Amino acid sequence: MTYQTRRRLVMMGTGPAAVALCRMAAVASFEVELHSNDEFTLHHGEMAGAGFYLLHSPHQAPTIQWGDRSTAVFAFHDHDWERNCCHLRLQAMLSMSVRWGAAA
């Protein structure tokens, strides 16, 4: 039998949608990591079962270790944060193992 690492959700964003997705992923046994510039979102994300990381500036991105069972979701409602996190999106896309999706 082969051991597989836990599936992992890396959520970067703010608001109730980000928290709800963290909650659903935690219930589905994902390892959940929430990165947000909003302390209210982080508080509720922690209550939903997510590890949480405060983002201080859209120009200082956290170092994220992408794994072969990682999924990235970007859900900011602020254009500065969306625009300036593009390098994180590129980093995720270049990691061939990350599942990638987008919503309009």
Secondary structure, 3 states (H helix, E strand, C coil): CCCCCCCEEEEEECCHHHHHHHHHHHHCCCEEEEEECCHHHHHHHHHCCCEEEECCCCCCCCCCCCCCCEEEEEECCCHHHHHHCHHHHHHHHHCCCCECCCCC
